[in-house]
Amino acid sequence: MTEPFDILISGGGMAGAMLAHQLLQRGSLKVAVVEQQADASPSKSSFDSRSIALSEGSIGLLKNWGLWPLLASYASPIKTITVSDQGHFGKTYLQSSDYQLDALGQVIEVEHIGAVLHQRLQPFEAQGRLVWFRPDAISAITPSLDLQQVQLKSGLSVSCRLLVIAEGGASPSRELAGFALQSDDYGQTALIANIGLQGPHQGKAFERFTPTGPLALLPLTQQRYSLVWTLAPERAAQLMQLNEADFLAELQKEGGYRAGVFQKAGARALYPLVLRRASEAARHRVVLLGNSLHNLHPIAGQGFNLALRDIYSLVLLVQRMQATQAKSFQLGDYAFTRAYQQLREPDMQQLILYTDALVRLFSNSSRLIAFGRNLGLSGLNNCSALKSQLAHFAMGLTPLRHIEQRLQQLGLAAPVRQSEGA
Ligand SMILES: Cc1cc2nc3c(=O)[nH]c(=O)nc-3n(C[C@H](O)[C@H](O)[C@H](O)COP(=O)(O)OP(=O)(O)OC[C@H]3O[C@@H](n4cnc5c(N)ncnc54)[C@H](O)[C@@H]3O)c2cc1C
């Protein structure tokens, strides 16, 4: 048995490693990460060949956290987004200049985020403020009033004041900690790959709804697109078997030529799509983070943006706890975990409803529904107020303001974001 850690994070992937970095930036917290993978860098399974779209709100957080300058050269800005329905009249178009912005978001390969976090976490490990347990996993959790007692599969016993579960969508510790889970299999698979283009993409992103499922092309560095193609599992498996030229021909057929001529396809990977959400974000001395809390369909590209807001909420609460030192508001106690629950619930609820409705609306081949959604897309394109709402949603600025307002309502006024730099 070691000295209690302040915070024990189970899962050193995108959400867990990012949280560890943020916590170690401030004050003297002692943090441990349990990761099932042996690799010395943040988990390879989380930081794989995927690319993700980061909203303007998320970029703002990464800037304030001192990480964006290290990531910016790997990112490609989204200047315009075209949403269309294959073979139908409906279309809507958003461009950053309409909102006096350089970009509506940025697209980045997650392996670069992993490499930067790995480099930034090393000094904390050397100072003994960060301890990795890997390869390892939690086998039992025993709560007591002041601490969580955690048994690891390696036989080690550790304790902490707050346990953060960030093990991704299939988290086993979530169940060990007593959280109930709602799960809904979409019966769809996302096929992802990086696609090389004949000409420049000029920062254009496309979301195209096809009878086989939504197909998103996001602008990447080096004249490439990041492809996320949602398909029936059988069709996805067929596409995985094709050689590069045949795969590109199929993609061109479904995606059309508006996005350009596809020349190369990088490694393809499949992700089965399941909507999972935990019934609560927090229990006694334990909180859920990232995909362990909410595992969304990638159609709207919002999963990690939402996880960054989980991290932001938790970090604000830690800062508040450090600033007040009030007995009634301590790391992991009832007031702390309840405040996290209250900060996360509305944001999560709204995004799950929105994403789920989008998946069901655009995966439906009924003619009547197709007609309705095309009317909607055209209407949206002609109504600047609605378009502006959609753009603000994509930019992800409003939920950050809501977190800060909610914190004020809870009597835990938010510190000024500009002073948060690393
Ligand atoms: C195809 C696709 C496209 C996407 N596009 C976008 C996008 O454009 N924008 C966006 O914001 N989001 C996007 N997302 C979502 C984003 O990838 C997730 O939100 C993000 O990966 C969540 O990170 P996480 O750390 O919570 O989970 P994960 O990435 O799953 O990491 C979990 C970590 O926990 C470890 N682990 C698992 N079990 C245990 C255990 N028992 N003990 C210890 N460690 C364990 C794993 O090894 C891993 O390191 C996309 C997702 C997919 C699938």
The ligand as a Tripos MOL2 file, in Angstrom:
@<TRIPOS>MOLECULE
LIG
   53    58     1     0     0
SMALL
NO_CHARGES

@<TRIPOS>ATOM
      1 C1        -14.1920    7.2730  -36.1460 C.3       1 LIG1
      2 C2        -14.1960    8.2990  -35.0430 C.ar      1 LIG1
      3 C3        -14.0820    9.6480  -35.3450 C.ar      1 LIG1
      4 C4        -14.1150   10.6060  -34.3380 C.ar      1 LIG1
      5 N1        -14.0490   11.9260  -34.6640 N.ar      1 LIG1
      6 C5        -14.1150   12.8450  -33.6890 C.ar      1 LIG1
      7 C6        -14.0610   14.2540  -34.0110 C.ar      1 LIG1
      8 O1        -13.9650   14.6450  -35.1700 O.2       1 LIG1
      9 N2        -14.1340   15.1490  -32.9810 N.ar      1 LIG1
     10 C7        -14.2490   14.7480  -31.6840 C.ar      1 LIG1
     11 O2        -14.3230   15.6080  -30.8020 O.2       1 LIG1
     12 N3        -14.2940   13.4400  -31.3580 N.ar      1 LIG1
     13 C8        -14.2350   12.4930  -32.3160 C.ar      1 LIG1
     14 N4        -14.2670   11.1660  -31.9850 N.ar      1 LIG1
     15 C9        -14.3940   10.7890  -30.5620 C.3       1 LIG1
     16 C10       -13.0470   10.6810  -29.8510 C.3       1 LIG1
     17 O3        -12.1930    9.8110  -30.5370 O.3       1 LIG1
     18 C11       -13.2960   10.1860  -28.4220 C.3       1 LIG1
     19 O4        -14.1030   11.1420  -27.7960 O.3       1 LIG1
     20 C12       -12.0150    9.9950  -27.6080 C.3       1 LIG1
     21 O5        -11.2460    8.9640  -28.1450 O.3       1 LIG1
     22 C13       -12.3590    9.6340  -26.1660 C.3       1 LIG1
     23 O6        -11.1780    9.4450  -25.4460 O.3       1 LIG1
     24 P1        -11.1570    8.5780  -24.0980 P.3       1 LIG1
     25 O7         -9.7960    8.7820  -23.5310 O.co2     1 LIG1
     26 O8        -12.3560    8.8770  -23.2890 O.co2     1 LIG1
     27 O9        -11.3310    7.0540  -24.5770 O.3       1 LIG1
     28 P2        -10.3210    6.1480  -25.3900 P.3       1 LIG1
     29 O10        -9.7320    6.9320  -26.4990 O.co2     1 LIG1
     30 O11       -11.0720    4.9130  -25.7230 O.co2     1 LIG1
     31 O12        -9.1430    5.7970  -24.3600 O.3       1 LIG1
     32 C14        -9.3760    4.9120  -23.2730 C.3       1 LIG1
     33 C15        -8.0400    4.5740  -22.6290 C.3       1 LIG1
     34 O13        -8.2510    3.7470  -21.4900 O.3       1 LIG1
     35 C16        -7.4480    2.5670  -21.5760 C.3       1 LIG1
     36 N5         -8.2110    1.4900  -20.8820 N.ar      1 LIG1
     37 C17        -9.3070    0.8280  -21.3080 C.ar      1 LIG1
     38 N6         -9.7180   -0.0250  -20.3800 N.ar      1 LIG1
     39 C18        -8.8750    0.0830  -19.3330 C.ar      1 LIG1
     40 C19        -8.7970   -0.5390  -18.0580 C.ar      1 LIG1
     41 N7         -9.6920   -1.4370  -17.6690 N.pl3     1 LIG1
     42 N8         -7.7970   -0.1690  -17.2410 N.ar      1 LIG1
     43 C20        -6.8810    0.7620  -17.6120 C.ar      1 LIG1
     44 N9         -6.9110    1.3810  -18.8180 N.ar      1 LIG1
     45 C21        -7.9040    1.0510  -19.6530 C.ar      1 LIG1
     46 C22        -7.2520    2.3390  -23.0590 C.3       1 LIG1
     47 O14        -6.0880    1.5640  -23.3110 O.3       1 LIG1
     48 C23        -7.1080    3.7800  -23.5470 C.3       1 LIG1
     49 O15        -5.8070    4.2530  -23.3480 O.3       1 LIG1
     50 C24       -14.2500   10.1910  -32.9900 C.ar      1 LIG1
     51 C25       -14.3340    8.8300  -32.6780 C.ar      1 LIG1
     52 C26       -14.3230    7.8910  -33.6980 C.ar      1 LIG1
     53 C27       -14.4470    6.4330  -33.3490 C.3       1 LIG1
@<TRIPOS>BOND
     1     1     2 1
     2     2     3 ar
     3     2    52 ar
     4     3     4 ar
     5     4     5 ar
     6     4    50 ar
     7     5     6 ar
     8     6     7 ar
     9     6    13 1
    10     7     8 2
    11     7     9 ar
    12     9    10 ar
    13    10    11 2
    14    10    12 ar
    15    12    13 ar
    16    13    14 ar
    17    14    15 1
    18    14    50 ar
    19    15    16 1
    20    16    17 1
    21    16    18 1
    22    18    19 1
    23    18    20 1
    24    20    21 1
    25    20    22 1
    26    22    23 1
    27    23    24 1
    28    24    25 2
    29    24    26 1
    30    24    27 1
    31    27    28 1
    32    28    29 2
    33    28    30 1
    34    28    31 1
    35    31    32 1
    36    32    33 1
    37    33    34 1
    38    33    48 1
    39    34    35 1
    40    35    36 1
    41    35    46 1
    42    36    37 ar
    43    36    45 ar
    44    37    38 ar
    45    38    39 ar
    46    39    40 ar
    47    39    45 ar
    48    40    41 1
    49    40    42 ar
    50    42    43 ar
    51    43    44 ar
    52    44    45 ar
    53    46    47 1
    54    46    48 1
    55    48    49 1
    56    50    51 ar
    57    51    52 ar
    58    52    53 1
@<TRIPOS>SUBSTRUCTURE
     1 LIG1         1 GROUP 0 **** ****
